[in-house]
Amino acid sequence: MYVKEHLRPLFKSGVIEAEQFQWAVSKTSAKVMQHHGDARSADFLIVEGSKVKKLADQYLQAYTHRK
């Protein structure tokens, strides 16, 4: 949800397409949960939130370069 809420304004304003939105959310979530799979809550986002947002933005850039 954290990643979705970060990227939702870009999607709603038409800057990115639905496919880009879904791809970036899934890739970012998978990468973050790979390192925090045993976490009981999302408290780690308090400390690492800016890193997660940056990672999501990097995946959006990678998607545009991929095509």
Distance bins in CASP14 RR format, pairs under 12 A and 6 or more apart:
PFRMAT RR
TARGET T0000
AUTHOR 0000-0000-0000
RMODE 2
METHOD distances of the structure
MODEL  1
1 7 0 0 0 0 0 1 0 0 0 0 0
1 8 0 0 0 0 0 1 0 0 0 0 0
1 25 0 0 0 0 1 0 0 0 0 0 0
1 28 0 0 0 0 0 1 0 0 0 0 0
1 29 0 0 0 0 1 0 0 0 0 0 0
1 32 0 0 0 0 0 1 0 0 0 0 0
1 42 0 0 0 0 1 0 0 0 0 0 0
1 45 0 0 0 0 1 0 0 0 0 0 0
1 52 0 0 0 0 0 1 0 0 0 0 0
2 8 0 0 0 0 0 1 0 0 0 0 0
2 25 0 0 0 0 1 0 0 0 0 0 0
2 28 0 0 0 0 1 0 0 0 0 0 0
2 29 0 0 0 0 1 0 0 0 0 0 0
2 32 0 0 0 0 1 0 0 0 0 0 0
2 33 0 0 0 0 0 1 0 0 0 0 0
2 36 0 0 0 0 0 1 0 0 0 0 0
2 42 1 0 0 1 0 0 0 0 0 0 0
2 43 0 0 0 0 0 1 0 0 0 0 0
2 44 0 0 0 0 0 1 0 0 0 0 0
2 45 1 0 1 0 0 0 0 0 0 0 0
2 46 0 0 0 0 0 1 0 0 0 0 0
2 48 0 0 0 0 0 1 0 0 0 0 0
2 49 1 0 0 1 0 0 0 0 0 0 0
2 50 0 0 0 0 0 1 0 0 0 0 0
2 51 0 0 0 0 0 1 0 0 0 0 0
2 52 1 0 0 1 0 0 0 0 0 0 0
2 53 0 0 0 0 1 0 0 0 0 0 0
2 55 0 0 0 0 0 1 0 0 0 0 0
2 56 0 0 0 0 1 0 0 0 0 0 0
3 10 0 0 0 0 0 1 0 0 0 0 0
3 11 0 0 0 0 0 1 0 0 0 0 0
3 21 0 0 0 0 1 0 0 0 0 0 0
3 22 0 0 0 0 0 1 0 0 0 0 0
3 23 0 0 0 0 0 1 0 0 0 0 0
3 24 1 0 0 1 0 0 0 0 0 0 0
3 25 1 0 1 0 0 0 0 0 0 0 0
3 26 0 0 0 0 1 0 0 0 0 0 0
3 27 0 0 0 0 1 0 0 0 0 0 0
3 28 1 0 1 0 0 0 0 0 0 0 0
3 29 1 0 1 0 0 0 0 0 0 0 0
3 30 0 0 0 0 0 1 0 0 0 0 0
3 31 0 0 0 0 0 1 0 0 0 0 0
3 32 1 0 0 1 0 0 0 0 0 0 0
3 33 0 0 0 0 0 1 0 0 0 0 0
3 42 0 0 0 0 0 1 0 0 0 0 0
3 45 0 0 0 0 1 0 0 0 0 0 0
3 49 0 0 0 0 1 0 0 0 0 0 0
3 51 0 0 0 0 0 1 0 0 0 0 0
3 52 1 0 0 1 0 0 0 0 0 0 0
3 53 1 0 0 1 0 0 0 0 0 0 0
3 54 0 0 0 0 0 1 0 0 0 0 0
3 55 0 0 0 0 1 0 0 0 0 0 0
3 56 1 0 1 0 0 0 0 0 0 0 0
3 57 0 0 0 0 0 1 0 0 0 0 0
3 59 0 0 0 0 1 0 0 0 0 0 0
3 60 0 0 0 0 0 1 0 0 0 0 0
4 10 0 0 0 0 0 1 0 0 0 0 0
4 11 0 0 0 0 1 0 0 0 0 0 0
4 12 0 0 0 0 0 1 0 0 0 0 0
4 21 0 0 0 0 1 0 0 0 0 0 0
4 22 0 0 0 0 1 0 0 0 0 0 0
4 24 0 0 0 0 1 0 0 0 0 0 0
4 25 1 0 1 0 0 0 0 0 0 0 0
4 26 0 0 0 0 0 1 0 0 0 0 0
4 28 0 0 0 0 1 0 0 0 0 0 0
4 29 0 0 0 0 1 0 0 0 0 0 0
4 52 0 0 0 0 0 1 0 0 0 0 0
4 53 0 0 0 0 0 1 0 0 0 0 0
4 56 0 0 0 0 1 0 0 0 0 0 0
5 11 0 0 0 0 0 1 0 0 0 0 0
5 12 0 0 0 0 0 1 0 0 0 0 0
5 21 0 0 0 0 0 1 0 0 0 0 0
5 25 0 0 0 0 0 1 0 0 0 0 0
5 42 0 0 0 0 0 1 0 0 0 0 0
5 45 0 0 0 0 0 1 0 0 0 0 0
5 49 0 0 0 0 0 1 0 0 0 0 0
5 52 0 0 0 0 0 1 0 0 0 0 0
5 53 0 0 0 0 0 1 0 0 0 0 0
5 56 0 0 0 0 0 1 0 0 0 0 0
6 16 0 0 0 0 0 1 0 0 0 0 0
6 21 0 0 0 0 0 1 0 0 0 0 0
6 24 0 0 0 0 1 0 0 0 0 0 0
6 25 0 0 0 0 1 0 0 0 0 0 0
6 28 0 0 0 0 1 0 0 0 0 0 0
6 29 0 0 0 0 0 1 0 0 0 0 0
6 32 0 0 0 0 0 1 0 0 0 0 0
6 45 0 0 0 0 0 1 0 0 0 0 0
6 49 0 0 0 0 1 0 0 0 0 0 0
6 50 0 0 0 0 0 1 0 0 0 0 0
6 51 0 0 0 0 0 1 0 0 0 0 0
6 52 1 0 0 1 0 0 0 0 0 0 0
6 53 1 0 1 0 0 0 0 0 0 0 0
6 54 0 0 0 0 0 1 0 0 0 0 0
6 55 0 0 0 0 0 1 0 0 0 0 0
6 56 1 0 1 0 0 0 0 0 0 0 0
6 57 0 0 0 0 1 0 0 0 0 0 0
6 59 0 0 0 0 0 1 0 0 0 0 0
6 60 0 0 0 0 0 1 0 0 0 0 0
7 13 0 0 0 0 0 1 0 0 0 0 0
7 14 0 0 0 0 0 1 0 0 0 0 0
7 15 0 0 0 0 1 0 0 0 0 0 0
7 16 1 0 0 1 0 0 0 0 0 0 0
7 17 0 0 0 0 0 1 0 0 0 0 0
7 18 0 0 0 0 0 1 0 0 0 0 0
7 20 0 0 0 0 1 0 0 0 0 0 0
7 21 1 0 1 0 0 0 0 0 0 0 0
7 22 0 0 0 0 1 0 0 0 0 0 0
7 23 0 0 0 0 0 1 0 0 0 0 0
7 24 1 0 0 1 0 0 0 0 0 0 0
7 25 1 0 0 1 0 0 0 0 0 0 0
7 26 0 0 0 0 0 1 0 0 0 0 0
7 27 0 0 0 0 0 1 0 0 0 0 0
7 28 0 0 0 0 1 0 0 0 0 0 0
7 29 0 0 0 0 0 1 0 0 0 0 0
7 52 0 0 0 0 0 1 0 0 0 0 0
7 53 0 0 0 0 1 0 0 0 0 0 0
7 55 0 0 0 0 0 1 0 0 0 0 0
7 56 1 0 1 0 0 0 0 0 0 0 0
7 57 0 0 0 0 1 0 0 0 0 0 0
7 59 0 0 0 0 1 0 0 0 0 0 0
7 60 1 0 0 1 0 0 0 0 0 0 0
7 63 0 0 0 0 0 1 0 0 0 0 0
8 14 0 0 0 0 0 1 0 0 0 0 0
8 15 0 0 0 0 0 1 0 0 0 0 0
8 16 0 0 0 0 0 1 0 0 0 0 0
8 18 0 0 0 0 0 1 0 0 0 0 0
8 21 1 0 0 1 0 0 0 0 0 0 0
8 22 0 0 0 0 0 1 0 0 0 0 0
8 24 0 0 0 0 0 1 0 0 0 0 0
8 25 0 0 0 0 1 0 0 0 0 0 0
8 56 0 0 0 0 0 1 0 0 0 0 0
9 15 0 0 0 0 1 0 0 0 0 0 0
9 16 0 0 0 0 1 0 0 0 0 0 0
9 21 0 0 0 0 0 1 0 0 0 0 0
10 16 1 0 1 0 0 0 0 0 0 0 0
10 17 0 0 0 0 1 0 0 0 0 0 0
10 18 0 0 0 0 0 1 0 0 0 0 0
10 20 0 0 0 0 1 0 0 0 0 0 0
10 21 1 0 0 1 0 0 0 0 0 0 0
10 24 0 0 0 0 1 0 0 0 0 0 0
10 25 0 0 0 0 0 1 0 0 0 0 0
10 53 0 0 0 0 0 1 0 0 0 0 0
10 56 0 0 0 0 1 0 0 0 0 0 0
10 57 0 0 0 0 1 0 0 0 0 0 0
10 60 1 0 0 1 0 0 0 0 0 0 0
10 63 0 0 0 0 0 1 0 0 0 0 0
11 17 1 0 0 1 0 0 0 0 0 0 0
11 18 1 0 0 1 0 0 0 0 0 0 0
11 19 0 0 0 0 0 1 0 0 0 0 0
11 20 0 0 0 0 1 0 0 0 0 0 0
11 21 1 0 1 0 0 0 0 0 0 0 0
11 22 0 0 0 0 1 0 0 0 0 0 0
11 23 0 0 0 0 0 1 0 0 0 0 0
11 24 0 0 0 0 1 0 0 0 0 0 0
11 25 0 0 0 0 1 0 0 0 0 0 0
11 56 0 0 0 0 0 1 0 0 0 0 0
11 60 0 0 0 0 0 1 0 0 0 0 0
12 18 0 0 0 0 0 1 0 0 0 0 0
12 21 0 0 0 0 1 0 0 0 0 0 0
13 21 0 0 0 0 0 1 0 0 0 0 0
14 20 0 0 0 0 0 1 0 0 0 0 0
14 21 0 0 0 0 1 0 0 0 0 0 0
15 21 0 0 0 0 1 0 0 0 0 0 0
15 24 0 0 0 0 0 1 0 0 0 0 0
15 57 0 0 0 0 0 1 0 0 0 0 0
15 60 0 0 0 0 1 0 0 0 0 0 0
15 64 0 0 0 0 0 1 0 0 0 0 0
16 22 0 0 0 0 1 0 0 0 0 0 0
16 23 0 0 0 0 1 0 0 0 0 0 0
16 24 1 0 0 1 0 0 0 0 0 0 0
16 25 0 0 0 0 0 1 0 0 0 0 0
16 56 0 0 0 0 0 1 0 0 0 0 0
16 57 0 0 0 0 0 1 0 0 0 0 0
16 59 0 0 0 0 0 1 0 0 0 0 0
16 60 1 0 0 1 0 0 0 0 0 0 0
16 61 0 0 0 0 0 1 0 0 0 0 0
16 63 0 0 0 0 1 0 0 0 0 0 0
16 64 0 0 0 0 1 0 0 0 0 0 0
17 23 0 0 0 0 1 0 0 0 0 0 0
17 24 0 0 0 0 0 1 0 0 0 0 0
17 60 0 0 0 0 0 1 0 0 0 0 0
17 63 0 0 0 0 1 0 0 0 0 0 0
17 64 0 0 0 0 0 1 0 0 0 0 0
17 67 0 0 0 0 0 1 0 0 0 0 0
18 24 0 0 0 0 0 1 0 0 0 0 0
18 25 0 0 0 0 0 1 0 0 0 0 0
19 25 0 0 0 0 0 1 0 0 0 0 0
19 26 0 0 0 0 0 1 0 0 0 0 0
19 60 0 0 0 0 0 1 0 0 0 0 0
19 63 0 0 0 0 1 0 0 0 0 0 0
19 64 0 0 0 0 0 1 0 0 0 0 0
19 66 0 0 0 0 0 1 0 0 0 0 0
19 67 0 0 0 0 1 0 0 0 0 0 0
20 26 0 0 0 0 0 1 0 0 0 0 0
20 27 0 0 0 0 0 1 0 0 0 0 0
20 56 0 0 0 0 0 1 0 0 0 0 0
20 57 0 0 0 0 0 1 0 0 0 0 0
20 59 0 0 0 0 1 0 0 0 0 0 0
20 60 1 0 0 1 0 0 0 0 0 0 0
20 61 0 0 0 0 0 1 0 0 0 0 0
20 62 0 0 0 0 0 1 0 0 0 0 0
20 63 1 0 1 0 0 0 0 0 0 0 0
20 64 1 0 0 1 0 0 0 0 0 0 0
20 65 0 0 0 0 0 1 0 0 0 0 0
20 66 0 0 0 0 0 1 0 0 0 0 0
20 67 0 0 0 0 1 0 0 0 0 0 0
21 27 0 0 0 0 0 1 0 0 0 0 0
21 28 0 0 0 0 0 1 0 0 0 0 0
21 56 0 0 0 0 0 1 0 0 0 0 0
21 59 0 0 0 0 0 1 0 0 0 0 0
21 60 0 0 0 0 1 0 0 0 0 0 0
21 63 0 0 0 0 1 0 0 0 0 0 0
22 28 0 0 0 0 0 1 0 0 0 0 0
22 29 0 0 0 0 0 1 0 0 0 0 0
22 59 0 0 0 0 0 1 0 0 0 0 0
22 60 0 0 0 0 0 1 0 0 0 0 0
22 63 0 0 0 0 0 1 0 0 0 0 0
23 29 0 0 0 0 0 1 0 0 0 0 0
23 30 0 0 0 0 0 1 0 0 0 0 0
23 56 0 0 0 0 0 1 0 0 0 0 0
23 59 1 0 0 1 0 0 0 0 0 0 0
23 60 0 0 0 0 1 0 0 0 0 0 0
23 61 0 0 0 0 0 1 0 0 0 0 0
23 62 0 0 0 0 1 0 0 0 0 0 0
23 63 1 0 1 0 0 0 0 0 0 0 0
23 64 0 0 0 0 0 1 0 0 0 0 0
23 66 0 0 0 0 1 0 0 0 0 0 0
23 67 0 0 0 0 0 1 0 0 0 0 0
24 30 0 0 0 0 0 1 0 0 0 0 0
24 31 0 0 0 0 0 1 0 0 0 0 0
24 52 0 0 0 0 0 1 0 0 0 0 0
24 53 0 0 0 0 0 1 0 0 0 0 0
24 55 0 0 0 0 1 0 0 0 0 0 0
24 56 1 0 1 0 0 0 0 0 0 0 0
24 57 0 0 0 0 1 0 0 0 0 0 0
24 58 0 0 0 0 1 0 0 0 0 0 0
24 59 1 0 1 0 0 0 0 0 0 0 0
24 60 1 0 1 0 0 0 0 0 0 0 0
24 61 0 0 0 0 1 0 0 0 0 0 0
24 62 0 0 0 0 1 0 0 0 0 0 0
24 63 1 0 0 1 0 0 0 0 0 0 0
24 64 0 0 0 0 0 1 0 0 0 0 0
24 66 0 0 0 0 0 1 0 0 0 0 0
25 31 0 0 0 0 0 1 0 0 0 0 0
25 32 0 0 0 0 0 1 0 0 0 0 0
25 33 0 0 0 0 0 1 0 0 0 0 0
25 52 0 0 0 0 0 1 0 0 0 0 0
25 55 0 0 0 0 0 1 0 0 0 0 0
25 56 1 0 0 1 0 0 0 0 0 0 0
25 59 0 0 0 0 1 0 0 0 0 0 0
25 60 0 0 0 0 0 1 0 0 0 0 0
25 63 0 0 0 0 0 1 0 0 0 0 0
26 32 0 0 0 0 0 1 0 0 0 0 0
26 33 0 0 0 0 0 1 0 0 0 0 0
26 56 0 0 0 0 0 1 0 0 0 0 0
26 59 0 0 0 0 1 0 0 0 0 0 0
26 63 0 0 0 0 0 1 0 0 0 0 0
27 33 0 0 0 0 0 1 0 0 0 0 0
27 34 0 0 0 0 0 1 0 0 0 0 0
27 52 0 0 0 0 0 1 0 0 0 0 0
27 55 0 0 0 0 1 0 0 0 0 0 0
27 56 0 0 0 0 1 0 0 0 0 0 0
27 57 0 0 0 0 0 1 0 0 0 0 0
27 58 0 0 0 0 1 0 0 0 0 0 0
27 59 1 0 1 0 0 0 0 0 0 0 0
27 60 0 0 0 0 1 0 0 0 0 0 0
27 61 0 0 0 0 0 1 0 0 0 0 0
27 62 0 0 0 0 1 0 0 0 0 0 0
27 63 0 0 0 0 1 0 0 0 0 0 0
27 66 0 0 0 0 0 1 0 0 0 0 0
28 34 0 0 0 0 0 1 0 0 0 0 0
28 35 0 0 0 0 0 1 0 0 0 0 0
28 45 0 0 0 0 0 1 0 0 0 0 0
28 48 0 0 0 0 0 1 0 0 0 0 0
28 49 0 0 0 0 0 1 0 0 0 0 0
28 51 0 0 0 0 0 1 0 0 0 0 0
28 52 1 0 0 1 0 0 0 0 0 0 0
28 53 0 0 0 0 1 0 0 0 0 0 0
28 54 0 0 0 0 1 0 0 0 0 0 0
28 55 1 0 1 0 0 0 0 0 0 0 0
28 56 1 0 1 0 0 0 0 0 0 0 0
28 57 0 0 0 0 1 0 0 0 0 0 0
28 58 0 0 0 0 1 0 0 0 0 0 0
28 59 1 0 1 0 0 0 0 0 0 0 0
28 60 0 0 0 0 1 0 0 0 0 0 0
28 62 0 0 0 0 0 1 0 0 0 0 0
28 63 0 0 0 0 0 1 0 0 0 0 0
29 35 0 0 0 0 0 1 0 0 0 0 0
29 36 0 0 0 0 0 1 0 0 0 0 0
29 37 0 0 0 0 0 1 0 0 0 0 0
29 42 0 0 0 0 0 1 0 0 0 0 0
29 45 0 0 0 0 0 1 0 0 0 0 0
29 52 0 0 0 0 1 0 0 0 0 0 0
29 55 0 0 0 0 0 1 0 0 0 0 0
29 56 0 0 0 0 1 0 0 0 0 0 0
29 59 0 0 0 0 0 1 0 0 0 0 0
30 36 0 0 0 0 0 1 0 0 0 0 0
30 37 0 0 0 0 0 1 0 0 0 0 0
30 55 0 0 0 0 0 1 0 0 0 0 0
30 56 0 0 0 0 0 1 0 0 0 0 0
30 59 0 0 0 0 0 1 0 0 0 0 0
31 37 0 0 0 0 0 1 0 0 0 0 0
31 48 0 0 0 0 0 1 0 0 0 0 0
31 51 0 0 0 0 0 1 0 0 0 0 0
31 52 0 0 0 0 1 0 0 0 0 0 0
31 54 0 0 0 0 0 1 0 0 0 0 0
31 55 1 0 0 1 0 0 0 0 0 0 0
31 56 0 0 0 0 1 0 0 0 0 0 0
31 58 0 0 0 0 0 1 0 0 0 0 0
31 59 0 0 0 0 1 0 0 0 0 0 0
31 62 0 0 0 0 0 1 0 0 0 0 0
32 39 0 0 0 0 1 0 0 0 0 0 0
32 42 0 0 0 0 1 0 0 0 0 0 0
32 44 0 0 0 0 1 0 0 0 0 0 0
32 45 0 0 0 0 1 0 0 0 0 0 0
32 48 0 0 0 0 1 0 0 0 0 0 0
32 49 0 0 0 0 1 0 0 0 0 0 0
32 51 0 0 0 0 1 0 0 0 0 0 0
32 52 1 0 1 0 0 0 0 0 0 0 0
32 53 0 0 0 0 0 1 0 0 0 0 0
32 54 0 0 0 0 0 1 0 0 0 0 0
32 55 1 0 0 1 0 0 0 0 0 0 0
32 56 0 0 0 0 1 0 0 0 0 0 0
32 59 0 0 0 0 0 1 0 0 0 0 0
33 39 0 0 0 0 1 0 0 0 0 0 0
33 42 0 0 0 0 0 1 0 0 0 0 0
33 44 0 0 0 0 0 1 0 0 0 0 0
33 45 0 0 0 0 0 1 0 0 0 0 0
33 52 0 0 0 0 0 1 0 0 0 0 0
34 55 0 0 0 0 0 1 0 0 0 0 0
35 44 0 0 0 0 1 0 0 0 0 0 0
35 48 0 0 0 0 1 0 0 0 0 0 0
35 51 0 0 0 0 0 1 0 0 0 0 0
35 52 0 0 0 0 0 1 0 0 0 0 0
35 55 0 0 0 0 0 1 0 0 0 0 0
36 42 0 0 0 0 1 0 0 0 0 0 0
36 43 0 0 0 0 1 0 0 0 0 0 0
36 44 1 0 1 0 0 0 0 0 0 0 0
36 45 0 0 0 0 1 0 0 0 0 0 0
36 47 0 0 0 0 0 1 0 0 0 0 0
36 48 0 0 0 0 1 0 0 0 0 0 0
36 49 0 0 0 0 0 1 0 0 0 0 0
36 51 0 0 0 0 0 1 0 0 0 0 0
36 52 0 0 0 0 1 0 0 0 0 0 0
37 44 0 0 0 0 1 0 0 0 0 0 0
38 44 0 0 0 0 0 1 0 0 0 0 0
39 45 0 0 0 0 1 0 0 0 0 0 0
39 46 0 0 0 0 0 1 0 0 0 0 0
39 47 0 0 0 0 0 1 0 0 0 0 0
39 48 0 0 0 0 0 1 0 0 0 0 0
42 48 0 0 0 0 0 1 0 0 0 0 0
42 49 0 0 0 0 1 0 0 0 0 0 0
42 52 0 0 0 0 0 1 0 0 0 0 0
43 49 0 0 0 0 0 1 0 0 0 0 0
44 51 0 0 0 0 0 1 0 0 0 0 0
44 52 0 0 0 0 1 0 0 0 0 0 0
45 51 0 0 0 0 1 0 0 0 0 0 0
45 52 1 0 0 1 0 0 0 0 0 0 0
45 53 0 0 0 0 1 0 0 0 0 0 0
46 52 0 0 0 0 0 1 0 0 0 0 0
48 54 0 0 0 0 1 0 0 0 0 0 0
48 55 0 0 0 0 1 0 0 0 0 0 0
49 55 0 0 0 0 1 0 0 0 0 0 0
49 56 0 0 0 0 0 1 0 0 0 0 0
50 56 0 0 0 0 0 1 0 0 0 0 0
50 57 0 0 0 0 0 1 0 0 0 0 0
51 57 0 0 0 0 0 1 0 0 0 0 0
51 58 0 0 0 0 0 1 0 0 0 0 0
52 58 0 0 0 0 0 1 0 0 0 0 0
52 59 0 0 0 0 0 1 0 0 0 0 0
53 59 0 0 0 0 0 1 0 0 0 0 0
53 60 0 0 0 0 0 1 0 0 0 0 0
54 60 0 0 0 0 0 1 0 0 0 0 0
54 61 0 0 0 0 0 1 0 0 0 0 0
55 61 0 0 0 0 0 1 0 0 0 0 0
55 62 0 0 0 0 0 1 0 0 0 0 0
56 62 0 0 0 0 0 1 0 0 0 0 0
56 63 0 0 0 0 0 1 0 0 0 0 0
57 63 0 0 0 0 0 1 0 0 0 0 0
57 64 0 0 0 0 0 1 0 0 0 0 0
58 64 0 0 0 0 0 1 0 0 0 0 0
58 65 0 0 0 0 0 1 0 0 0 0 0
59 65 0 0 0 0 0 1 0 0 0 0 0
59 66 0 0 0 0 1 0 0 0 0 0 0
60 66 0 0 0 0 0 1 0 0 0 0 0
60 67 0 0 0 0 0 1 0 0 0 0 0
61 67 0 0 0 0 0 1 0 0 0 0 0
END
